Amino acid sequence: MTADLPYRVRRSDRARRVRVRVDARGEVEVVLPRRSPERAAAAAVVELRPWIERRLAEASAARATVAARGAAVPYLGRELALRPEQGRSRVHRRDDVLLVPGDERAPAAIERWYRRAAEREIAPRLDAAVAALGASYSKLTIRNQRTRWGSCSATGALSFNWRLLLAPERVLDYVVWHEACHLRVMDHSTDFWTLVRRHCPGYEDDRRWLRRHGTTLVL
């Protein structure tokens, strides 16, 4: 590691090239192919230092945003107050209050609640979008991808990141339309973006919001 920019190295049999990641905690990881020399990590950090520093600044701002929430969490543009209750094991929503476990189980329980809520929110939106497009899909999965908000496979399997529920509702709607449109056009050609714009006017603002604020979508 460099003296003023610490990083960790992880070797991977699946990696084909050197990759650098900065996570939400501000930790830098360099992924090396199994046979790459150790010096390749240092070279990558030097080459990508401006990008790494921007990502570190974004991660710091994201942590400040999360800390400023206090005892509340965002939900599609609304704030849900967290109310711990001793003896509770599952999260329950009551209007704009989330009743949560009053012990160390709370973070995992809240994430499970968001995952269940994501399927309830996304499934009807996706069904409506697919019907409007005259398309069909084979499967819907809710995931927690590191860097992707949604995906569409060639077989029509769609997946979405549950953390989209931490964003404004219009951003979730955009991502649903984005992936649904891939059922018609699999690439990101002009035809694809024309189709997205037809069904989701003003999507550019939502896309920009996600790029700027995506790192804040954590609990």
C-alpha positions, 0 to 999 in steps of 0.5 A: 500500500502507499503511505497516504492512500491505504488499500487492500489487495484481493486475488481472484481466479475469475478476474481477467484484469486489475480492478479497483473498488471503493466501498461505502465505508471508504475502503479501497480494494484492488482485485488482481488476477491470480497470476498478476504481480503484486506491483500491478496493484500499486500501479493501478492505484497510482494511475487511478488516484484521481478517480479513487479520491473522487470516490472517497469523497463521495463515500464520505459525503454519503456517510454524512448523509446517512448519519444525518438521518438520525432515527429514521430511514428513507422509503420512496421519498418518505421518512420512516421513523424507527421505533425499537421494541424489546422482544420484537424479532420482525419489523412491522410498519405502522403508518410512517413508523417502523417497529424494529427489534430493540437489540443488535438484530435490528439492522438485519431485520430492517434489511429483510423488511426492505427486501420483502417490501421491494418485491411488493413495490416492484412486481406491480410496477414491472407487470404494468410496464411489461404489459404496456410494452407487450412483452413478458418476463420469466422471473423477478428476483430482488438482490443486493448487488454492489454496483447494479440497480437492475439487470435483464437477462437474455432469457427474460429474468429480471433482478432489482436492487432492494436499495432502490426503495431508499430512493425517491419513487420516481427513481424506482419507476425509472429503473423498472422501465429501464429494465423492462425496455431491455425485454424489447431492446437488449443493448443501450442503443438509440432505439433503447433510449428512445423507447425508455423516453417514450414510456418514462419522459424525463428519465434523464433527471432520474438517471442523473440523480442515481449517479449522484446519490446512489452511494447514499442508498444504504442503511 
